Every structure is written in C-alpha cells, then in structure tokens.
Amino acid sequence: MLGEWGQFVIDTDYGDWKTSAGIWDARRMDEALAGHESVVVSGTAENQGQFYDRFDHVVLLSAPEEVIIERVQNRSTNPYGSSEEERAEIRGYLRSVEPLLRRGATVEIDATRPLLDIAREIVRLANAERST
C-alpha cells in the first residue's frame, strides 16, 4: 500500500535485506538509505539500532497479544504463526523483544486501528520530515 502511494519501502523480512546470520545487510541498507530521500523500512533485526540515527522516526506498531495471535493464525500470506510452537515463540518475543523495540521507538501506533489509517499515519510522518 505504501509503495503504491509513492513511498520507497523495504520489507527486511523478504528478499536479500538480511544476511545469513539474520541481521540487516549493512552495505545494502546503507546504499538504500543514501539513495532515497524517504525510505520506509519494516522488519526487525538485532542490528537495526545502528541505523536509527538516519531514521526520522522509528515506529512501533503495537497490538495486544490476543490480536496478534489471532492475526497470525488467520493470515494467508505467511505461514509463520500457524503452529502452537510458533505462537508460543511470538508470545515470548512480545515479552522479551517488544519492550526493547518500545524503548527505541520515537512513535508508537496502535495497530488495532484500520490498516488504511495506519498507512496514512506513516505517510504523514514520512512527508512531514520531507517538507521541513
């Protein structure tokens, strides 16, 4: 959706954005950030913090655990979360990783809101920085 609205979007969960060690490919990310006026990056990795100084905003999309679990169980675009073992892993990440992500975030968006509203908010943030 954001790409259709003219945003350059990187989803680090797909393609070659992560190395075999599961961290963001620093060289590739550096090139993308240097080559575009505005970039929206999604996905997480252990080394994402090394890029925060180049982001105008670090947005945490958050939702209650039960909402996240329901969504991963019912989605058809990605099989992750379909097994109880994977859902237990997600619950563990919510307890251990989400607080770290929240500390690094500059903006938190309630992801229970309609998708269109969330997308508009992200575009508003990206465009506000471009116009200053």
Backbone as CSV, one residue per row, in Angstrom:
resi,resn,N_x,N_y,N_z,CA_x,CA_y,CA_z,C_x,C_y,C_z
1,MET,0.819,-1.187,0.000,0.000,0.000,0.000,0.870,1.261,0.000
2,LEU,1.865,1.316,0.875,2.729,2.500,0.946,3.500,2.702,-0.353
3,GLY,3.960,1.611,-0.939,4.667,1.703,-2.215,3.781,2.250,-3.319
4,GLU,2.511,1.876,-3.295,1.560,2.383,-4.285,1.330,3.880,-4.110
5,TRP,1.598,4.395,-2.929,1.412,5.819,-2.637,2.704,6.606,-2.824
6,GLY,3.717,5.989,-3.426,4.930,6.708,-3.762,6.060,6.608,-2.740
7,GLN,5.881,5.809,-1.703,6.936,5.642,-0.713,7.904,4.546,-1.182
8,PHE,9.180,4.738,-0.935,10.148,3.669,-1.175,10.122,2.795,0.073
9,VAL,9.756,1.538,-0.083,9.528,0.647,1.045,10.493,-0.534,0.993
10,ILE,11.080,-0.828,2.139,11.933,-2.011,2.296,11.289,-2.883,3.367
11,ASP,10.934,-4.095,3.006,10.464,-5.074,3.992,11.606,-6.050,4.192
12,THR,12.298,-5.912,5.322,13.517,-6.690,5.540,13.237,-8.164,5.803
13,ASP,11.973,-8.538,5.904,11.634,-9.952,6.078,11.621,-10.711,4.755
14,TYR,11.738,-9.985,3.646,11.708,-10.608,2.321,12.883,-10.111,1.495
15,GLY,13.286,-10.907,0.535,14.389,-10.515,-0.334,15.730,-10.706,0.359
16,ASP,16.699,-9.944,-0.078,18.075,-10.100,0.393,18.483,-9.026,1.389
17,TRP,17.555,-8.534,2.185,17.874,-7.457,3.121,18.573,-7.964,4.367
18,LYS,18.495,-9.265,4.626,19.169,-9.837,5.795,20.282,-10.771,5.338
19,THR,21.307,-10.844,6.165,22.412,-11.760,5.898,22.027,-13.164,6.365
20,SER,22.900,-14.115,6.116,22.640,-15.485,6.581,22.601,-15.553,8.110
21,ALA,23.175,-14.563,8.786,23.141,-14.505,10.254,21.834,-13.896,10.774
22,GLY,20.961,-13.448,9.852,19.674,-12.909,10.255,19.675,-11.435,10.628
23,ILE,20.780,-10.744,10.339,20.833,-9.305,10.617,20.687,-8.539,9.302
24,TRP,20.360,-7.244,9.417,20.230,-6.449,8.209,21.574,-6.380,7.500
25,ASP,21.546,-6.496,6.191,22.739,-6.359,5.358,23.126,-4.876,5.385
26,ALA,24.139,-4.543,6.159,24.512,-3.145,6.406,24.863,-2.414,5.122
27,ARG,25.628,-3.040,4.247,26.017,-2.391,2.990,24.787,-2.066,2.158
28,ARG,23.905,-3.014,2.028,22.699,-2.811,1.216,21.783,-1.759,1.837
29,MET,21.634,-1.792,3.158,20.792,-0.807,3.832,21.406,0.586,3.713
30,ASP,22.722,0.679,3.892,23.406,1.974,3.735,23.130,2.562,2.360
31,GLU,23.249,1.745,1.324,23.025,2.206,-0.041,21.590,2.670,-0.245
32,ALA,20.637,1.925,0.291,19.227,2.292,0.133,18.917,3.601,0.851
33,LEU,19.434,3.750,2.049,19.171,4.968,2.812,19.836,6.179,2.165
34,ALA,21.029,5.997,1.612,21.732,7.102,0.957,21.113,7.446,-0.396
35,GLY,20.477,6.474,-1.024,19.981,6.666,-2.377,18.559,7.169,-2.507
36,HIS,17.862,7.348,-1.384,16.468,7.776,-1.439,16.207,8.860,-0.399
37,GLU,15.421,9.834,-0.795,15.096,10.926,0.130,14.267,10.428,1.302
38,SER,13.363,9.501,1.032,12.479,8.974,2.071,12.386,7.467,1.901
39,VAL,12.590,6.738,2.998,12.542,5.281,2.980,11.703,4.820,4.168
40,VAL,10.796,3.898,3.909,10.035,3.262,4.977,10.568,1.838,5.089
41,VAL,11.105,1.498,6.265,11.697,0.177,6.495,10.823,-0.577,7.475
42,SER,10.495,-1.825,7.143,9.754,-2.660,8.084,10.541,-3.930,8.339
43,GLY,10.295,-4.510,9.504,11.002,-5.711,9.913,12.006,-5.375,10.997
44,THR,12.428,-6.394,11.711,13.369,-6.179,12.808,14.566,-7.102,12.674
45,ALA,15.660,-6.654,13.268,16.884,-7.454,13.332,17.726,-6.920,14.478
46,GLU,18.631,-7.734,14.958,19.452,-7.337,16.106,20.276,-6.080,15.847
47,ASN,20.634,-5.815,14.612,21.494,-4.665,14.319,20.725,-3.441,13.826
48,GLN,19.426,-3.435,13.932,18.657,-2.300,13.402,19.004,-0.990,14.094
49,GLY,19.365,-1.041,15.367,19.689,0.168,16.113,20.839,0.960,15.524
50,GLN,21.740,0.301,14.803,22.867,1.026,14.225,22.424,1.979,13.113
51,PHE,21.161,1.870,12.671,20.642,2.744,11.614,19.732,3.838,12.161
52,TYR,19.396,3.793,13.425,18.413,4.713,13.990,18.791,6.178,13.807
53,ASP,20.069,6.487,13.811,20.465,7.892,13.667,20.147,8.444,12.275
54,ARG,19.824,7.574,11.336,19.463,8.006,9.987,17.964,7.957,9.733
55,PHE,17.204,7.528,10.727,15.745,7.478,10.610,15.148,8.703,11.282
56,ASP,14.213,9.347,10.609,13.499,10.459,11.235,12.570,9.942,12.324
57,HIS,12.011,8.767,12.092,11.116,8.140,13.067,11.394,6.647,13.113
58,VAL,11.275,6.088,14.294,11.277,4.637,14.478,9.894,4.325,15.032
59,VAL,9.079,3.681,14.218,7.678,3.455,14.558,7.497,2.024,15.060
60,LEU,6.865,1.915,16.210,6.474,0.610,16.734,4.987,0.442,16.485
61,LEU,4.635,-0.569,15.713,3.238,-0.936,15.546,2.923,-1.942,16.644
62,SER,1.993,-1.608,17.508,1.710,-2.496,18.641,0.239,-2.872,18.685
63,ALA,0.000,-4.049,19.223,-1.357,-4.556,19.416,-1.312,-5.536,20.577
64,PRO,-2.457,-5.741,21.228,-2.489,-6.724,22.310,-2.131,-8.132,21.806
65,GLU,-1.582,-8.924,22.690,-1.154,-10.280,22.339,-2.255,-11.071,21.650
66,GLU,-3.468,-11.020,22.180,-4.550,-11.826,21.592,-4.867,-11.393,20.168
67,VAL,-4.727,-10.126,19.862,-4.961,-9.635,18.500,-3.865,-10.154,17.572
68,ILE,-2.629,-10.071,18.015,-1.510,-10.545,17.192,-1.639,-12.039,16.922
69,ILE,-1.932,-12.808,17.956,-2.060,-14.260,17.785,-3.201,-14.587,16.829
70,GLU,-4.321,-13.923,16.968,-5.451,-14.161,16.060,-5.061,-13.829,14.619
71,ARG,-4.350,-12.744,14.432,-3.962,-12.339,13.078,-3.001,-13.334,12.441
72,VAL,-2.006,-13.791,13.177,-1.053,-14.731,12.562,-1.696,-16.083,12.299
73,GLN,-2.656,-16.466,13.124,-3.354,-17.732,12.901,-4.215,-17.694,11.645
74,ASN,-4.752,-16.535,11.337,-5.739,-16.430,10.260,-5.207,-15.854,8.957
75,ARG,-3.953,-15.448,8.920,-3.456,-14.853,7.680,-3.135,-15.934,6.652
76,SER,-3.182,-15.525,5.397,-2.906,-16.468,4.313,-1.629,-16.111,3.555
77,THR,-0.991,-15.010,3.938,0.181,-14.530,3.196,1.504,-15.027,3.762
78,ASN,1.487,-15.637,4.951,2.712,-16.071,5.606,2.354,-17.196,6.570
79,PRO,2.986,-18.350,6.470,2.613,-19.463,7.339,3.113,-19.349,8.786
80,TYR,4.046,-18.425,9.043,4.595,-18.315,10.396,3.485,-17.935,11.380
81,GLY,3.402,-18.696,12.451,2.390,-18.465,13.476,1.242,-19.448,13.395
82,SER,1.303,-20.351,12.432,0.200,-21.307,12.287,0.290,-22.461,13.284
83,SER,1.459,-22.720,13.837,1.593,-23.805,14.820,1.616,-23.224,16.236
84,GLU,1.245,-24.043,17.201,1.262,-23.593,18.597,2.687,-23.259,19.035
85,GLU,3.660,-24.007,18.543,5.059,-23.728,18.881,5.469,-22.323,18.420
86,GLU,5.077,-21.965,17.204,5.391,-20.631,16.688,4.637,-19.547,17.456
87,ARG,3.404,-19.812,17.816,2.640,-18.823,18.590,3.254,-18.633,19.977
88,ALA,3.777,-19.702,20.561,4.481,-19.579,21.848,5.737,-18.731,21.680
89,GLU,6.425,-18.907,20.562,7.608,-18.098,20.270,7.221,-16.616,20.153
90,ILE,6.118,-16.340,19.478,5.633,-14.963,19.341,5.326,-14.379,20.712
91,ARG,4.661,-15.135,21.559,4.355,-14.649,22.914,5.642,-14.319,23.671
92,GLY,6.662,-15.150,23.502,7.954,-14.890,24.135,8.595,-13.611,23.616
93,TYR,8.505,-13.397,22.296,9.049,-12.168,21.715,8.309,-10.936,22.228
94,LEU,7.011,-11.056,22.401,6.250,-9.917,22.926,6.738,-9.527,24.322
95,ARG,7.137,-10.509,25.104,7.623,-10.224,26.453,9.085,-9.758,26.470
96,SER,9.902,-10.322,25.586,11.338,-10.031,25.650,11.802,-8.953,24.659
97,VAL,11.235,-8.938,23.464,11.715,-8.036,22.415,10.889,-6.750,22.336
98,GLU,9.580,-6.857,22.490,8.758,-5.657,22.343,9.178,-4.526,23.290
99,PRO,9.527,-4.797,24.554,9.992,-3.689,25.401,11.257,-3.002,24.856
100,LEU,12.144,-3.765,24.250,13.343,-3.180,23.636,12.967,-2.303,22.447
101,LEU,12.040,-2.794,21.639,11.589,-2.020,20.486,10.882,-0.742,20.942
102,ARG,10.108,-0.840,21.996,9.396,0.336,22.508,10.381,1.402,22.981
103,ARG,11.456,0.979,23.640,12.462,1.945,24.112,13.141,2.671,22.959
104,GLY,13.326,2.002,21.836,13.978,2.624,20.690,13.035,3.405,19.794
105,ALA,11.729,3.222,19.998,10.743,3.870,19.127,10.596,5.353,19.445
106,THR,10.355,6.122,18.408,10.026,7.542,18.583,8.528,7.760,18.465
107,VAL,7.831,6.799,17.873,6.386,6.866,17.688,5.833,5.460,17.872
108,GLU,4.709,5.350,18.580,4.011,4.067,18.693,2.627,4.239,18.097
109,ILE,2.267,3.328,17.210,0.960,3.369,16.556,0.181,2.127,16.965
110,ASP,-1.045,2.343,17.362,-1.955,1.259,17.744,-2.352,0.505,16.479
111,ALA,-1.867,-0.707,16.343,-2.096,-1.496,15.136,-3.454,-2.186,15.125
112,THR,-4.304,-1.894,16.117,-5.681,-2.386,16.048,-6.536,-1.435,15.216
113,ARG,-5.988,-0.268,14.895,-6.687,0.689,14.037,-6.798,0.110,12.625
114,PRO,-7.709,0.634,11.821,-7.813,0.168,10.431,-6.495,0.371,9.679
115,LEU,-6.170,-0.583,8.832,-4.920,-0.559,8.080,-4.747,0.744,7.302
116,LEU,-5.792,1.226,6.698,-5.716,2.466,5.929,-5.306,3.638,6.818
117,ASP,-5.826,3.704,8.033,-5.453,4.773,8.964,-3.979,4.679,9.354
118,ILE,-3.505,3.463,9.573,-2.099,3.253,9.932,-1.199,3.691,8.782
119,ALA,-1.543,3.274,7.578,-0.748,3.640,6.399,-0.718,5.157,6.215
120,ARG,-1.854,5.791,6.388,-1.905,7.262,6.256,-1.015,7.933,7.301
121,GLU,-1.018,7.416,8.525,-0.189,7.992,9.582,1.295,7.856,9.240
122,ILE,1.698,6.713,8.709,3.098,6.510,8.341,3.494,7.450,7.201
123,VAL,2.636,7.596,6.210,2.923,8.519,5.101,2.986,9.951,5.625
124,ARG,2.092,10.308,6.534,2.117,11.656,7.116,3.451,11.908,7.816
125,LEU,3.928,10.933,8.579,5.222,11.077,9.250,6.356,11.245,8.232
126,ALA,6.348,10.415,7.199,7.408,10.483,6.184,7.364,11.811,5.441
127,ASN,6.187,12.266,5.086,6.075,13.515,4.327,6.354,14.731,5.177
128,ALA,6.039,14.680,6.461,6.310,15.813,7.351,7.799,16.074,7.432
129,GLU,8.586,15.037,7.466,10.040,15.202,7.547,10.604,15.732,6.232
130,ARG,10.004,15.344,5.120,10.485,15.802,3.813,10.236,17.289,3.616
131,SER,9.145,17.791,4.213,8.783,19.191,3.978,9.445,20.153,4.953
132,THR,10.230,19.630,5.918,10.897,20.523,6.881,12.308,20.833,6.464
